[in-house]
């Protein structure tokens, strides 16, 4: 009888400790999930807000200048002597000069995730920031938003990127669609976002501090409860 009582006490003790541990793990998981969801939503909201107010307007202006069929033909030939190339490049450069765009450019798929720059209006031809026609970029390693814009045919706002010259940037990518409804390329604008990135980092840092405090409090409560359970059952024998 005494042995059965001891086994019952040990079972109750283990059950109680399991429940406390379960709720502690659940608490930590909930805190971490809230932190992750809040951070992602906050970053995406800021990127979309800034992109739609500052990067989207010049992209829309540029899109009105681009003939999808002529663009598609140029993307296949990659001929910089094509009059359409030089005329459109100058017009894009003019839009870039009038707006907040650091870079204003178009791209077309070469193969898979490899894209060619087609018309770059981010700087005068031959300038340091100018990407010549045919220069390639792997969008898989560059920006998932750009690839998504091409695959879905919808406007996408890019993640915060780093460039050597301008630091952090926010981008918008708009598909170039021909008369058959096919996406033949992308037009994009990058704008400076150094202060915005610093603000986001500050917010995330404060959220991390809150998570750390909640974790510390939870750990103290957990250890205290486990200790009380051990002592409570020890007093019964």
C-alpha positions as CSV (number, residue, x, y, z in Angstrom):
1,X,0.0,0.0,0.0
2,X,2.8,2.4,0.9
3,X,4.6,1.6,-2.4
4,X,1.4,2.3,-4.3
5,X,1.0,5.6,-2.6
6,X,4.6,6.5,-3.4
7,X,4.0,5.6,-7.0
8,X,0.8,7.7,-7.1
9,X,2.6,10.6,-5.6
10,X,5.4,10.4,-8.2
11,X,2.9,10.1,-10.9
12,X,1.0,13.2,-9.7
13,X,4.3,15.0,-9.4
14,X,5.4,14.1,-12.9
15,X,2.0,15.1,-14.3
16,X,2.1,18.5,-12.6
17,X,5.6,19.2,-13.7
18,X,4.7,18.2,-17.3
19,X,1.7,20.6,-17.2
20,X,3.9,23.4,-16.0
21,X,6.5,22.7,-18.6
22,X,3.9,22.5,-21.3
23,X,2.4,25.8,-20.4
24,X,5.8,27.4,-20.2
25,X,6.7,26.1,-23.7
26,X,3.3,27.2,-25.0
27,X,3.9,30.7,-23.5
28,X,7.3,31.0,-25.1
29,X,6.0,29.8,-28.4
30,X,3.2,32.3,-28.3
31,X,5.5,35.2,-27.5
32,X,7.9,34.2,-30.3
33,X,5.0,33.8,-32.8
34,X,3.6,37.2,-31.9
35,X,7.1,38.7,-32.3
36,X,7.7,37.1,-35.7
37,X,4.2,38.0,-37.1
38,X,4.4,41.6,-35.8
39,X,7.9,42.1,-37.2
40,X,7.0,40.7,-40.6
41,X,3.8,42.7,-40.8
42,X,5.5,45.8,-39.7
43,X,8.3,45.6,-42.2
44,X,6.0,44.7,-45.1
45,X,3.6,47.5,-44.2
46,X,6.4,50.1,-44.1
47,X,7.9,48.8,-47.4
48,X,4.6,48.9,-49.1
49,X,3.7,52.3,-47.8
50,X,7.0,53.9,-48.8
51,X,7.1,52.0,-52.1
52,X,3.6,53.0,-53.1
53,X,4.0,56.7,-52.2
54,X,7.5,57.3,-53.6
55,X,8.6,54.5,-56.0
56,X,5.3,53.6,-57.6
57,X,4.5,56.9,-59.2
58,X,7.7,57.2,-61.4
59,X,7.3,53.5,-62.3
60,X,3.7,54.2,-63.5
61,X,5.0,57.2,-65.5
62,X,7.7,55.1,-67.1
63,X,5.3,52.3,-67.9
64,X,3.2,54.7,-70.0
65,X,6.3,55.4,-72.2
66,X,7.1,51.7,-72.8
67,X,5.7,49.9,-75.8
68,X,5.5,46.3,-74.8
69,X,5.9,44.9,-78.3
70,X,9.0,47.1,-79.0
71,X,10.4,46.3,-75.6
72,X,9.9,42.5,-76.3
73,X,11.7,42.9,-79.6
74,X,14.6,44.8,-78.0
75,X,14.8,42.2,-75.3
76,X,15.3,39.5,-77.9
77,X,17.8,41.3,-80.0
78,X,19.7,43.1,-77.2
79,X,20.7,45.7,-79.8
80,X,21.7,49.1,-78.2
81,X,21.7,50.8,-81.6
82,X,17.9,50.3,-81.8
83,X,16.3,53.8,-81.8
84,X,13.7,52.7,-79.4
85,X,16.4,51.9,-76.9
86,X,18.1,55.3,-76.9
87,X,14.8,57.3,-77.0
88,X,13.3,55.3,-74.1
89,X,16.5,55.5,-72.1
90,X,16.6,59.2,-72.3
91,X,12.9,59.5,-71.2
92,X,13.5,57.1,-68.3
93,X,16.5,59.2,-67.3
94,X,14.3,62.3,-67.3
95,X,11.7,60.7,-65.0
96,X,14.5,59.5,-62.7
97,X,15.8,63.1,-62.5
98,X,12.4,64.4,-61.5
99,X,11.7,61.8,-58.8
100,X,13.2,60.1,-55.8
101,X,14.4,57.1,-57.9
102,X,18.1,56.2,-57.4
103,X,17.7,53.6,-60.2
104,X,15.0,53.3,-62.8
105,X,15.4,50.3,-65.1
106,X,13.7,47.5,-67.1
107,X,14.6,43.8,-67.2
108,X,13.5,40.8,-69.2
109,X,13.9,37.1,-68.6
110,X,16.8,35.4,-70.3
111,X,16.4,31.9,-68.9
112,X,15.0,30.7,-65.6
113,X,15.8,33.3,-62.9
114,X,18.5,34.9,-65.0
115,X,17.3,38.3,-66.3
116,X,18.9,40.8,-68.6
117,X,18.9,44.6,-68.1
118,X,17.2,46.1,-71.1
119,X,16.8,49.8,-70.7
120,X,18.5,51.6,-67.8
121,X,17.4,55.2,-67.0
122,X,19.2,55.4,-63.7
123,X,22.2,57.3,-65.1
124,X,23.6,58.6,-68.3
125,X,25.0,56.0,-70.6
126,X,28.5,55.1,-69.5
127,X,27.9,56.4,-65.9
128,X,29.0,54.4,-62.9
129,X,25.4,53.5,-62.0
130,X,24.5,52.6,-65.6
131,X,23.7,48.9,-66.4
132,X,24.3,48.3,-70.1
133,X,21.8,46.3,-72.2
134,X,22.3,42.6,-71.7
135,X,23.9,42.8,-68.3
136,X,22.6,39.9,-66.3
137,X,21.2,39.5,-62.8
138,X,20.1,36.3,-61.0
139,X,16.8,37.3,-59.4
140,X,16.8,34.2,-57.3
141,X,19.7,35.6,-55.4
142,X,18.7,39.2,-55.7
143,X,15.1,40.0,-54.8
144,X,12.2,37.5,-54.5
145,X,9.7,40.3,-55.1
146,X,11.0,40.9,-58.6
147,X,10.6,37.3,-59.5
148,X,7.1,37.2,-58.0
149,X,6.1,40.3,-60.0
150,X,7.2,38.6,-63.2
151,X,5.5,35.3,-62.4
152,X,2.2,36.7,-61.2
153,X,1.9,39.8,-63.4
154,X,1.2,42.0,-60.3
155,X,3.0,44.9,-58.8
156,X,5.4,43.9,-56.0
157,X,7.3,45.9,-53.4
158,X,10.9,44.7,-52.8
159,X,12.6,43.8,-49.6
160,X,15.1,46.2,-48.2
161,X,18.4,45.7,-50.0
162,X,21.9,47.0,-49.6
163,X,23.9,48.8,-52.3
164,X,27.5,50.0,-52.0
165,X,26.7,53.4,-53.2
166,X,23.4,54.2,-51.6
167,X,23.1,51.8,-48.7
168,X,19.6,50.5,-48.0
169,X,16.9,50.8,-50.6
170,X,13.2,50.0,-51.2
171,X,12.1,48.9,-54.6
172,X,8.9,48.5,-56.6
173,X,8.5,46.1,-59.5
174,X,5.8,46.5,-62.1
175,X,5.3,43.9,-64.9
176,X,5.4,45.0,-68.6
177,X,2.5,43.2,-70.3
178,X,2.0,42.8,-74.0
179,X,-1.4,42.9,-75.9
180,X,-1.7,39.1,-75.4
181,X,-1.6,39.5,-71.7
182,X,1.9,38.0,-71.3
183,X,4.5,39.4,-69.0
184,X,7.5,40.3,-71.1
185,X,9.5,42.2,-68.6
186,X,9.7,44.3,-65.5
187,X,10.2,48.0,-64.8
188,X,11.6,48.9,-61.4
189,X,12.5,51.9,-59.2
190,X,14.8,51.8,-56.2
191,X,14.7,54.6,-53.6
192,X,16.9,55.4,-50.7
193,X,15.6,54.1,-47.4
194,X,18.4,54.4,-44.9
195,X,16.4,56.3,-42.2
196,X,13.5,53.9,-42.7
197,X,15.7,50.9,-42.2
198,X,17.2,52.4,-39.0
199,X,13.6,53.0,-37.7
200,X,12.7,49.4,-38.5
201,X,15.8,48.1,-36.8
202,X,15.0,50.2,-33.7
203,X,11.5,48.8,-33.5
204,X,12.7,45.2,-33.9
205,X,15.3,45.8,-31.3
206,X,12.7,47.0,-28.8
207,X,10.5,44.1,-29.6
208,X,13.4,41.7,-29.0
209,X,14.0,43.4,-25.6
210,X,10.3,42.9,-24.7
211,X,10.6,39.2,-25.8
212,X,13.7,38.8,-23.7
213,X,12.0,40.3,-20.6
214,X,8.9,38.1,-21.1
215,X,11.2,35.1,-21.5
216,X,13.1,36.0,-18.3
217,X,9.9,36.5,-16.3
218,X,8.5,33.2,-17.6
219,X,11.7,31.3,-16.8
220,X,11.7,32.7,-13.3
221,X,8.0,31.7,-12.8
222,X,8.7,28.3,-14.3
223,X,11.7,27.6,-12.1
224,X,9.8,28.8,-9.0
225,X,6.8,26.6,-9.7
226,X,8.9,23.5,-10.4
227,X,10.8,24.2,-7.1
228,X,7.5,24.5,-5.2
229,X,6.2,21.2,-6.7
230,X,9.4,19.4,-5.7
231,X,9.3,20.8,-2.2
232,X,5.6,20.2,-1.8
233,X,5.9,16.5,-2.6
234,X,9.1,16.2,-0.5
235,X,7.2,17.4,2.6
236,X,4.7,14.6,2.2
237,X,7.3,11.9,2.9
